[in-house]
């Protein structure tokens, strides 16, 4: 079965239901499943007329929108390969991806992203642009170009041939790795379909569910769990403004009123901070009916109709999960990688442990290797890295298990726990090992800390760079930098009081601004690029180790 087969299965049952909702001029415009199917067929016909055939690559360089989904399914209908590119990628990464995959056609959203392409297009095989912007993009004359809407109206064929099979590559996703140039993980239709079906058995979605798309579709977590899974279920996905601007999340939540929300830990950490900063919270929680009232207030913050949230991409502090659960909102934490399509394990509504990544999916074998690394085998594990046989071979054990690079354990009840990245272990000059991620997860749960990176490899102690949550400091009347330093060090000492002595942070540096994706300090899913950060701040870090 291919991905389009899965999405449009039982079409007659859901054809009049709303599939996608796109924000336009402040209002949502809906697309039914029947319209989605027809638009996909027409777009596939258009690509076919442009010469796209099975095995060809087509790039999508756009923020989340309904056209993204239509183009993706149409490409796959032809047996061609979708190559998503993160809209926040720097030009050097965009050029590398387009050159590596050989895409001749790209779907882009607007002028901003076209400018990136325009700076790097020389020498690339790219010759055709399909754009989604309402107005014509400036500078397109040098290439063949079409507007997305015109392109779908132009063709009316209703039965394009599917030229490939479930074992064919459906997508090449270039990992937003924390080091070096991105590698292309080649995922087949079978890889993704098997993952969607297993996700559905673990966390069922329903036809009356609504999802607000916040995470980038160019990331496999949003694409598999936030797009294919809900479309397979007959649910409706809302594309608002928050995928382009995270500041719009509260507004989009009110408009879309999702029943299910996929996010990364920072989204739930920020919500937690806002709730704690509200003085009414600390008054209401002591009232006789305070728990029920707070439950309504918290759910209203997520739109008012929310029934569950799913968190992935990094570890969620268990205290935050327990906090929301106490007031009636379950956040199900999961774990996965691009190379595994992506979900490996997740908590369930009827079986979850705070601080864990849940139970492995029922069609995967997950083990802990002798050195503590999590290894996995099953139908959702990638074929390999595109054009990189050496890297592919190195990524698997002799028994065919994929080496995740993450360290973890499986408890007596079968729940998977992540302790950190194998390559990120800090070895102190005392010989002690430190997992920085465990400390960072604990620190990031503080309402006073936006981001933290723990350093100290080869040194006698661990130190940290801290991006503070300045709004919270101001709320406490702290504006002067020295006072902020003292308050945050006190907070860190409190948080790490029960950690082993060698894991307690002895010195910190308060940063003037947070780490940003645009400065290549974070991946598009907000993971720290440690080498970039440590190189950029090497003098600041060195200062913390001078007597």
Residue pairs with C-beta under 8 A, 6 or more apart in sequence:
1 166
1 189
1 190
1 193
2 76
2 77
2 162
2 164
2 165
2 166
2 170
2 189
2 193
3 73
3 76
3 170
3 189
3 192
3 193
3 228
4 40
4 73
4 76
4 77
4 162
5 162
6 193
6 196
6 197
6 228
6 232
7 73
7 228
7 231
7 232
8 33
8 37
9 232
10 234
11 33
11 34
11 37
13 234
14 33
14 207
14 234
15 32
15 33
15 34
15 37
16 32
16 33
16 34
17 32
17 33
17 207
17 234
17 236
18 30
18 31
18 32
18 33
18 236
19 31
19 32
19 33
19 35
19 36
19 231
19 236
19 237
20 30
20 31
20 36
20 66
20 69
20 236
20 237
20 239
21 28
21 29
21 30
21 31
21 66
21 236
21 237
21 238
21 239
21 256
22 28
22 29
22 31
22 65
22 66
22 239
23 29
23 238
23 239
23 240
23 241
23 252
23 255
28 238
28 240
28 255
28 256
30 236
31 39
31 66
33 231
33 234
36 69
36 70
36 73
36 231
38 158
39 70
39 152
40 70
40 73
40 74
40 77
41 74
41 77
41 157
41 158
41 159
41 160
42 152
42 153
42 154
42 155
42 156
42 157
43 70
43 71
43 74
43 151
43 152
43 155
44 74
44 75
44 77
44 78
44 160
45 155
45 156
45 157
45 160
46 74
46 146
46 151
46 152
46 154
46 155
47 58
47 74
47 75
47 78
47 80
47 105
48 78
48 160
49 155
50 105
50 128
51 104
52 58
52 75
52 78
52 80
52 105
53 78
53 79
53 80
53 163
54 78
54 79
54 80
54 163
54 164
54 168
55 79
55 80
55 81
55 164
55 168
55 169
56 78
56 80
56 81
56 104
57 80
57 81
57 82
57 83
57 101
57 102
57 103
57 104
57 172
58 71
58 75
58 80
58 81
58 82
58 83
58 103
58 104
58 105
58 106
58 107
59 83
59 84
59 85
59 97
59 98
59 101
59 103
59 105
59 106
59 107
59 126
60 68
60 71
60 72
60 82
60 83
60 84
60 85
60 106
60 107
60 217
60 218
61 85
61 87
61 94
61 106
61 107
61 108
61 109
61 113
61 116
61 117
62 68
62 87
62 107
62 108
62 109
62 113
62 132
63 87
63 109
63 216
63 243
63 244
64 213
64 216
64 217
64 222
64 239
64 243
64 244
65 109
65 132
65 239
66 239
67 107
67 109
67 132
67 148
68 107
68 217
69 217
69 227
69 231
69 237
70 152
71 82
71 107
71 130
71 148
72 82
72 84
72 171
72 217
72 223
75 81
75 82
76 82
76 170
76 171
76 189
77 160
77 162
78 160
78 161
78 162
78 163
79 162
79 163
79 164
79 168
81 101
81 169
81 170
81 171
81 172
82 170
82 171
82 172
83 97
83 101
83 103
83 171
83 172
83 173
83 174
83 184
84 171
84 173
84 217
84 218
84 223
85 94
85 97
85 98
85 174
85 218
86 93
86 176
86 216
86 218
86 219
86 524
87 109
87 113
87 216
87 218
87 244
88 216
88 517
88 518
88 524
89 97
89 176
89 524
90 520
91 116
91 119
91 120
93 174
93 181
93 182
94 116
94 117
94 120
95 120
95 124
96 181
96 182
97 174
97 182
97 184
98 106
98 120
98 124
98 125
98 126
99 123
99 124
99 125
100 174
100 184
100 386
100 387
101 172
101 184
101 386
102 125
103 125
103 126
104 125
104 126
104 127
104 128
105 126
105 127
105 128
105 129
105 130
106 117
106 126
106 128
106 129
106 130
107 130
107 131
107 132
107 148
108 114
108 117
108 129
108 130
108 131
108 132
108 137
109 131
109 132
109 133
110 131
110 132
110 133
110 137
111 133
111 137
111 138
114 129
114 131
114 137
114 138
114 139
114 140
117 126
117 129
118 139
121 143
126 143
127 143
127 144
128 143
128 144
128 145
128 146
129 137
129 140
129 143
129 144
129 145
129 146
130 145
130 146
130 147
130 148
130 151
131 137
131 140
131 145
131 146
131 147
131 148
132 147
132 148
136 147
137 145
164 189
165 189
166 188
166 189
166 190
166 193
167 188
167 189
167 190
168 188
168 189
169 186
169 187
169 188
169 383
170 187
170 188
170 189
170 191
170 192
171 186
171 187
171 192
171 223
172 184
172 185
172 186
172 187
172 386
173 184
173 185
173 187
173 218
173 219
173 220
173 338
174 182
174 183
174 184
174 185
175 182
175 183
175 184
175 185
175 338
175 339
176 182
176 219
176 523
176 524
176 525
176 527
177 183
177 523
178 523
178 527
178 528
178 529
178 530
178 531
179 529
179 531
183 385
183 386
183 388
183 391
184 385
184 386
184 387
184 388
185 338
185 339
185 382
185 385
185 386
186 382
186 383
186 384
186 385
186 386
187 220
187 341
187 382
187 383
188 383
190 379
191 341
191 379
191 380
191 381
191 382
191 383
192 224
192 228
192 341
192 380
194 341
194 363
194 378
194 379
194 380
195 224
195 340
195 341
195 342
195 343
195 361
195 380
196 224
196 225
196 228
196 229
196 232
197 363
198 343
198 361
198 362
198 363
198 364
198 380
199 224
199 225
199 229
199 343
199 346
199 361
200 229
200 232
200 233
201 361
201 362
202 346
202 348
202 358
202 359
202 361
202 362
203 308
203 310
203 332
203 346
203 348
203 349
204 233
205 211
205 229
205 230
205 233
205 235
205 260
206 233
206 234
206 235
207 233
207 234
207 235
208 235
208 259
209 230
209 233
209 235
209 236
209 259
209 260
210 235
210 236
210 237
210 238
210 256
210 257
210 258
210 259
210 260
210 305
211 226
211 230
211 235
211 236
211 237
211 238
211 258
211 259
211 260
211 261
211 262
212 237
212 238
212 240
212 242
212 252
212 253
212 256
212 258
212 261
212 303
213 222
213 226
213 227
213 237
213 238
213 239
213 240
213 243
213 262
214 222
214 242
214 243
214 246
214 249
214 252
214 261
214 262
214 263
214 267
215 221
215 222
215 226
215 243
215 262
215 263
215 264
215 313
215 525
216 222
216 243
216 524
216 525
217 223
217 226
217 227
217 243
218 524
219 338
219 524
219 525
220 336
220 338
220 341
220 342
221 262
221 312
221 313
221 336
221 342
221 343
221 525
222 262
224 341
224 342
224 343
225 262
225 310
225 312
225 342
225 343
226 237
226 262
227 237
230 236
230 237
230 260
231 237
235 260
238 252
238 255
238 256
238 258
240 248
240 251
240 252
240 255
240 256
241 248
241 251
241 252
242 248
242 249
242 251
242 252
249 267
250 301
253 261
253 301
253 302
253 303
254 303
254 304
256 303
257 303
257 304
257 305
258 302
258 303
258 305
258 306
259 305
259 306
259 307
259 308
260 306
260 307
260 308
260 309
260 310
261 302
261 306
261 308
261 309
261 310
262 309
262 310
262 311
262 312
263 309
263 310
263 311
264 311
264 312
264 313
264 314
264 525
264 526
265 311
265 313
265 314
265 315
265 316
265 317
265 320
265 441
265 444
266 444
266 526
267 311
268 309
268 311
268 316
268 320
268 324
268 331
269 317
269 320
269 444
269 445
271 301
271 302
272 320
272 323
272 324
272 445
272 447
273 447
273 469
273 472
274 301
275 281
275 298
275 301
276 447
277 447
277 471
277 472
277 475
281 294
281 297
284 290
284 293
284 294
284 297
285 291
285 294
287 293
291 326
291 327
294 327
295 327
295 328
295 329
298 324
298 327
298 328
298 329
299 305
299 306
299 328
299 329
302 309
302 329
306 329
308 329
308 330
308 331
308 332
308 349
309 324
309 329
309 330
309 331
309 332
310 331
310 332
310 333
310 334
310 346
311 321
311 331
311 332
311 333
311 334
312 333
312 334
312 335
312 336
312 342
312 343
313 525
313 526
313 527
314 437
314 441
314 525
314 526
314 527
315 333
315 355
315 418
315 437
315 441
316 331
316 333
316 441
317 355
317 441
317 442
317 444
317 445
318 354
318 355
319 354
319 445
320 331
320 445
321 331
321 333
321 354
321 355
322 354
324 330
324 331
325 331
325 354
330 349
330 352
332 346
332 347
332 348
332 349
332 352
332 358
333 346
333 347
333 352
333 356
333 357
333 358
334 343
334 344
334 345
334 346
334 347
334 357
334 358
335 343
335 344
335 345
335 346
335 357
335 358
335 406
335 416
335 418
336 342
336 343
336 344
336 345
337 344
337 404
338 382
339 381
339 382
339 395
339 402
340 364
340 376
340 378
340 380
340 381
340 382
340 402
340 404
341 380
341 381
341 382
343 361
343 380
344 357
344 360
344 361
344 364
344 366
344 374
344 376
344 404
344 416
345 357
345 358
345 359
345 360
345 361
345 364
345 366
345 416
346 357
346 358
346 359
346 361
347 353
347 356
347 357
347 358
347 359
347 415
348 358
348 359
351 358
351 359
352 358
353 411
353 413
353 415
355 417
356 411
356 415
356 416
356 417
357 408
357 415
357 416
357 417
357 418
358 415
358 416
359 414
359 415
359 416
360 366
360 376
360 414
360 416
361 378
361 380
363 378
363 379
363 380
364 376
364 377
364 378
364 380
365 376
365 377
365 378
365 401
366 374
366 375
366 376
366 410
366 416
367 374
367 375
367 376
367 401
368 374
368 375
368 408
368 409
368 410
369 375
369 397
369 401
369 403
371 422
372 407
372 408
372 409
372 419
372 422
373 403
373 404
373 405
373 406
373 407
373 422
374 404
374 406
374 407
374 408
374 416
374 418
375 397
375 401
375 402
375 403
375 404
376 401
376 402
376 404
377 399
377 400
377 401
377 402
381 402
382 402
384 391
384 392
384 395
385 391
385 392
385 395
395 402
395 403
396 402
396 403
397 403
405 421
405 422
405 423
406 418
406 420
406 421
406 422
407 418
407 419
407 420
407 421
407 422
407 425
407 435
408 416
408 417
408 418
408 419
409 416
409 417
409 419
410 416
410 417
411 417
418 437
419 435
419 437
419 438
420 435
420 436
420 437
420 438
421 437
424 435
424 436
424 437
424 530
425 433
425 434
425 435
426 433
426 434
426 435
426 436
426 454
426 455
426 456
426 457
426 462
427 433
427 434
427 457
427 458
428 434
428 456
428 457
428 458
428 459
428 460
428 461
428 462
428 502
429 458
429 459
429 460
430 460
430 502
432 502
434 454
434 456
434 462
434 502
434 503
436 453
436 454
436 455
436 462
438 503
439 452
439 454
439 462
439 464
439 496
439 499
439 503
439 505
440 452
440 453
440 454
440 528
442 495
442 496
442 499
443 449
443 452
443 464
443 466
443 492
443 495
443 496
444 450
444 451
444 452
445 495
446 469
446 491
446 492
446 495
447 469
447 472
448 468
448 469
448 472
448 473
448 487
448 488
448 491
449 466
449 467
449 468
449 469
449 488
449 491
450 467
450 468
450 469
450 514
451 466
451 467
451 514
451 515
451 528
452 464
452 465
452 466
452 467
453 464
453 465
453 515
453 528
453 530
453 533
453 534
454 462
454 463
454 464
454 505
455 462
455 463
455 464
455 465
455 534
455 541
456 462
456 463
459 545
461 502
461 506
461 507
462 502
462 503
462 504
462 505
462 506
463 505
463 506
463 507
463 508
463 509
463 541
463 544
463 545
464 492
464 505
464 507
464 508
464 509
465 508
465 509
465 511
465 533
465 537
465 540
465 541
466 488
466 492
466 508
466 509
466 510
466 511
467 511
467 513
467 514
467 515
468 484
468 488
468 510
468 511
470 484
473 479
473 484
473 487
476 487
478 484
478 487
481 510
484 510
485 508
485 510
488 508
488 510
489 508
492 505
492 508
493 504
496 503
496 504
496 505
507 544
508 544
509 537
509 540
509 541
509 543
509 544
515 521
515 522
515 528
515 533
516 522
517 523
517 524
517 526
520 529
520 532
521 528
521 529
521 532
521 533
521 536
522 528
522 529
523 529
534 541
